[in-house]
Structures are given as C-alpha cells and as structure tokens.
Amino acid sequence: MTKLVKLSVVVGISIASITHAEEAAKADAAAQANNPLANMKAFNMHNYYAGDLTGLNNASMNQLWMRYAQPIKIGKTEWLIRASLPVTSLKYDIAPALGGGSVSETGLGDFNIFAAYLFKMKNPAISFGVGPLSTMPTATKNSLGWEKWTLGFANVLFDARKKEYQWGYLLTWQTDIAGESNRDDVNMAGFQPFFMYQLGKGHYLRTAAIWAFNLEADSYSIPIGLGYGKVIKKGNTVYNMFIEPQYSVFDEGDGWPEWQVFMGLNLQFLGK
C-alpha cells in the first residue's frame, strides 16, 4: 500500500479601522498572509481530508501537516527555511483475493525541509526563492512514508503587487538518494499554483490545489479547488484561517484523492 503515501510528501503549500494608516496596514497584512516567502516567522497547521482514493475500495486518508518557517541570513544572503512534518491516518480495505479485511493506521509521516534563497527583486511586492529540498524517512509505519532519503529543489513565486489579488506558485522535485532497497524508487514533482482574491475586511477567496506527478510510475493527480479564507491581525500576530474543497479533474494511477477538503490556520509573527 505504499502508493497511498505518494502525495504525502509533495510539498505543498498556504493565508474596520479608525485611521487610513490602520486600514492600509490591515490591507497589507491580508495581502501578505498567504505569502510562503514572507520575511517573518510563521507556524502553519494544514489539514487534508481525502474521503475517496483512486483504485481502492473504501479508502480514506487524513493528513495534518505542521509547518514552521523562519527567515535567516547567511553572510549577505537571505534565506527562508521551512520544515514540515505530517501526522497521517490511513484506512483501506484489503482485496478479497489477498485475504480481505480492513486496515487502519495512524502515525508520523516523513519529515520535509527546504531552504529557499530569496532574490532581491526590483519590486519588493514580488517574492522569488529557490533552493534545495530534502525528505527524511521519519514515518512511524511503513505505509505512511517512503523509507527513502530524497534530495531535490523547491522554487516559489509570490506576486502581491495588487492589493485586490495575489498569485504565485510552488514548484518542487525530489528523487531518492538512499534508503530501503525493497521500496519503490522516488521521482516526484509537485506544482501548486495559487490565487487569492481579496473581498475586503480580511475576507478572501482562494484556490491552491497541489498537482502531483509520480514520474517513476507515470501517474499523476491534477485537482482544482475553490475556498474561502479570513485574515485577522491582532497585535504582532496575523491569523489566517481557510477552508478549500478540492476535486480531481485528471488523474492516473492508484492512491490519489478523488476529492478532498483542505483547511488550515496560518500564524505569522510580525517584528516589533
């Protein structure tokens, strides 16, 4: 059942005043709330519930991703480090030809980290970063991870030049470099286009589904989503809550979500 975890380590990604100055500050916070390269510390909790998986009987999966991001300086260069760890619950029925029955497992998945070098752009409203990505075999159960060490890259773009809407993407690729020889080789790519449309007063519409490609098995999943979010700024913390149903429009292979609900809470900690 290792095919069920192929999406679990595709990095993905997420987001009335008294004076004009206060209104402008809140509008800027709303515009930057979904910026994965924002120059501030952040902690995100992202949950995916997939109620149906392709090619499998009575299968479902829930993943809670805990992500921490922090900007750092190395010499004169600026980087953003983001680390992610999922807690996965997986249920499925075993085919009668294989003995039948059902399986239910919960545990930690594989730990993922990337470091994005932040390019200095002419327009500070545009963020662009690229750097190395790695996944480590920390899964507590065989079915919840790859049992492979991987290495690859991540590339992120976020365009916030318009207060009314923001857009960008997260592109990742990784392949295995070590690990259990009896497990499938890893050659995974992920592309997450995202678009946020501001409705005012912190409310916004969003779409940020991850397109995943298993290049080793020639399988893929291309979902689309439409969701709603709310940004609230209190003191030095920006709270970004959202929910986004997603549906697969193109897929090939077993173990991909037919549909899922993506919801989360992003916390950005502003400097004093």
N, C-alpha and C positions, 0 to 999 in steps of 0.2 A: 504493500500500500504506500510505498514511498512517493508515488506520483502525486499523492494528495498534498504534499507539502511544497510543491514546486512554486506556488505563489507566495509562500510564507516568508521568503527572504528576498523577494523583489522589492527593493526599497521604494518603497514609495513615500509618499509624502503626505502637511496641511498647515482656523483663522477668523437735549435742550440745554444750552449753556447760557450763561449770563452775558458774557462778552464775546466779541468777534474772535479774540485770541483763543479763548477756550474752545469755541466751535471749530476753529482751524486745527487745534491740537487733537480734538476728538476725531475729526475727519482724517487726519494723517495717521492716527492710531488704527482706524478702521482699514485704511488702505494698506498699511504695513502688517496687519495682523496675520495675514497668510503668507508672508514673505519667508521662505525657508532659509534665506541668507541674511535675515535682519541682524544688524550689529548689536545683539543683546543676548543675554542668556535666556533659554526657553526650555520648558518641560511640557511635553505633549502626551496625552493618553488617547490613542486611536483604536477604535474597536470595529472589526469587520465581522458581521454575522452572515454566513452563506447558508441558505436553507436548502440548497439542492446543488449537487456536484455532478458534472457531466460523466456519463458512462457508468455510474454507480447507483446501487439500489439503496434508498433510504439513508443517504449520506448527508451530513451537515458538518459545518465547522465554524468555530468562533475563535477569533484571534484578538487579543488585547495587546497592542503594541505600546510599550513605554519608551519614549524618546527624550534624550537630553541633548541640547545643542549649546555650544559656547564659542564665541569668537576668541581667537588668540593671536598674538604677534610673534613671529619668528624673525628676528632681525628687523628689517624694514618691511617685511611682507606680512599681509593679513590673511588669516585662515579662519574657516569655520569648521569645528569638529562636531559631528553628530553621531551619537551612539543609540542603537535601538535593540530592544530585547522583547520578544513576544511570549505571551502565555497562550497556549493553544489547547482547545478542546475539540476532539475529533470523534465522530460517531459514524459507523457504517455497518452494513450487513455483509456477511461473507456469502459468496455464491454457494448454492446447494451442492454443486459439483466439487467444491472444496471443503465440504463438511457442514456448511450452513452456520447459523448463529449470528450474533452481533458483537461488535467491539466498540468500546467507549474508553477513550484515553485522554488524559489532561496532563500537561506539563510545560516546562520551559522549552522554547524553540532555540534556533541558532542565533547567536549574537552577531550583530552587523554594525560596522562603523565606517564612516568615510570622512576624509579631510578635504575640504574644498578651498583652493587658493582663490582669494577674492581679487578680481581685477579692478583696477581703478578706472571707472568709466567717466566719460566727459559729463554725462548727466547722472547725478547721484541718485536719481529715482530709478535707475536701471541697475540691477544686481546681476553679476555673472560670475560663476565659480566653476572650477573643475579640479579634480584631484583623485587620489587613489581610494579604492573601496575594498573592504575585506569582510568575509563572513567566517565565523569560527564555530566549530561543531560543539555547541553547548547544550543541545537538546537532551532532555532527561529520558526520552523514549525514542527508539529507533524510527518510529513512524512520524515523528514530529520534526525531524531535521534531516539534513543531507549526509551527516557523518563525514563531511569533507571540509577542508580548508580551501577557501577561494580567494582570488585576487582579481581586481578589475578597476573600473573607474566610475565616477559619477560626474555629471555635468548639469548645472542648474542655471536657469534664467528666470528672473522676475522683473516685470516691467510695471512700475507704478507711476508712470508719468501722468496718467489721468486719475483724478480722484473718483470719477464715476465708475471706472472699471480697471481691473488689473488682470494680467495674464502672464503665462510663462510655462515652463516645463521642467521635469526632472528626467534625465536620461541615465540609465545605468547599464553596465555589462560586467559579468564576472564569470570566471571559469575555475575549476578545481586545480589545485597545485599539490595537494597531499590529502591523505585520509584513507578510509576503509576501501580496499581494492574491490570488495564484493558489492559495493554500492554503485548506482548509476553515475556516470560522469556528469559533470555540471558544465553547462554552457548556456547561461541565462541572460536575457536582455529585458529591460523594462523601460517603458516610455509613459510618463504621466503628464499629459497636457492639462493645464488648469486655467480656469477663467472665473473671476468673481465680479459680479455687478452690484454696485452699492445702491441700496434703496433709501438710504438716509437714516440718521439716528442709530447707527450701528447695525442695522439690518442689511443683509445682502443675500443674493442668490449665488450658487456655486456649482461647478462641475469639475471633478478632479479624479476621474477613474484611472486606474493603472492598466495599461496594455502590457501583457506579459508574453514573452516568446521563449519557449524552450527549444533552443537551436539544436540541441543534441537529439531530441526526439521528434523534431519537425512538428511541434504542436504549439498552439497559441490560444490566447484569450483576449478579446477586444470588447470591453464593456463600455457603456456610456452611463452617465448619471446626471441627476439634477437635484440639488438640495438647497437648504436654507441655513443661514448662519446668523449669529448675533454677537457683536463685539461690545464689550463693556470695559471701560477704563476706570479703575479705582486706585488712586494713589499712584504708585510706581509699578502697578501690575495691569497688564491688558489680558482680559479673559475673552477667549474666542470659542464659542460653543456652536456646534453644527450637526446636522444630520443630512445624509445624502443617499437615497436609494439608487442602486445601480443594477443594470440589466445587461447581460451578454448579448451582443448583436452578431458577433462572429467568434467561433471557437472550433478548435480541432484537438482531439485527444481527450483522455480521461482525467478527471480530478479537478477540472476548472469550475468555478462558481457559475451556475446558471443565472442566479440573481443573488444580490447581497445588499445589506444595509451598512453603510459606513457612517459612523458617528464619532465625535471626539470633543475634547476640550484641550485647547492650546493656551498655555500661560507664557507670556513674555514679561520679563523683568527689566524695566527701564532703569537707566542710570539716574542718579540723583542730579 
